[in-house]
């Protein structure tokens, strides 16, 4: 399988290494706008071809798949260029800075019948994958309450760079780190019906640093959502989801999972199970620090080989984008925002 | 090479806890007071520990200053350095891209001899010698350790495993050569993928190096799997330092070390401790296995 990587920053570099170390998969092209980056990697990996233009790379390289790991605003045009030529795409999260463009890409991907994936890597963190099994198996019964948060200690003063310019990034903490949690909630509970939210900027000048929302899903489940990239003490991305059902309670973080199953109707007696990260860690074909990316790439490669669907595809990306968009719209209108089906306008 | 049998790890000082970020945050708060770090280093010395590992975290300057001023610590410990401090680079690369990160690092006000490094790096850049630039970045990271007994320099697991993923033999060879020629010490590697790394080092013609890798009963951070890693440990000619032996607290020391030393070919262990009791319990069990 021949792979091209567009955008050779942290994520492009990681995806490239994960792909390159799989049997039968080869990174054949790298496109980046920085001549320094291209020259530097050319000097250490001379067998790969380097391009300033992603169009040229896609046109010349007979690729099976392209990894899109550029700043958010350029995701859609690059992915669309690849999709139009029948090349599968894995697009880093967030899918786009614009819901309309994301939905256009979804139509194109469906029309061309190509495999698409969005980098919602949290699904492959062992505790969150295990939680999906538990929820789908109905172990905690009918869910009636969800509390969730995502924090990282990142922004404590006005920052420079594309991430902090709303017209390029699409927003701040919600679109950058909140999307991981929004994707997990979508994966667990399905499509959202409405959202009511408030955002706030403590340090950033043009984007939000934190947000609070109540998301109502079509199945009636309500989830509290809290998001901040300015929370002291969270060296790494921290995600926590507490889910209460009539048969039990599931509490998940990116590092562990606690499952409590009631053993009587009064809910006074229960059995508790605890899984640490070490309990849930399985060997990976290669582990470059965050093995969820290894699992994601394995599943993507397998989907491209089989020309089969990928769970976190551009369609899922659009649902998540819709939630992000709803959070911003609700903050401006100070009202609850209702969604139609994907493809419809928010009403 | 005479590798220390018991090496004190530093994750706890900087709030790294693979199992619980909550626990990590609590210990991090305590170790913001450098006296608390000094105490742990003394408890470790009292228990026969002779090595300490440090990442080049921003707080490292304060710790190495303390060690230089304190003859007991300065003479009591060999230092194993882990370069680079990856969290800093990841954040910088995500925000400003690779090129500006390198520029910023080389202009870092913290480091000594800035003009000389800048000049040497400019020469490397003119010659398109990007591995030379990488070596200059290592020199910047090594600056806080001057005057201390540095025994080995480890390439951070993310970089080692990234080099493995791309099969970058030239990067590994350049690191090996630079550490040997500039520092006269052992170039060493940290990995979560021991079998793969052993093959890569073989292909680079590097023998008798030092590898720090995860070894625990849970198979935690042992990819592609526990059995293959055990096999690589038994067969390798490289010296192994076992890390993640307690699987970040998921295992008790007694059962953990029973397993580690049952594999064979392991003479050194790195472990982080955060209290006197923890130090005494852990190192006592370790001493028994190591004697």
Interface residues (C-beta under 8 A of the other chain):
Chain A: X8 X9 X10 X13 X14 X16 X17 X18 X20 X21 X27 X34 X36 X37 X39 X40 X43 X44 X45 X154 X159 X160 X161 X163 X233 X234 X235 X236 X238 X253 X255 X256 X276 X277 X278 X279 X281 X282 X283 X284 X285 X286 X287 X288 X289 X291
Chain B: X15 X16 X18 X19 X20 X21 X24 X25 X28 X29 X86 X87 X90 X91 X93 X94 X95 X96 X97 X98 X99 X128 X129 X130 X131 X133 X157 X158 X161 X162 X164 X165 X166 X167 X168 X170 X171 X192 X193 X196 X216 X218 X219 X220 X221 X222 X223 X224 X225 X226 X228 X247 X248 X249 X250 X251
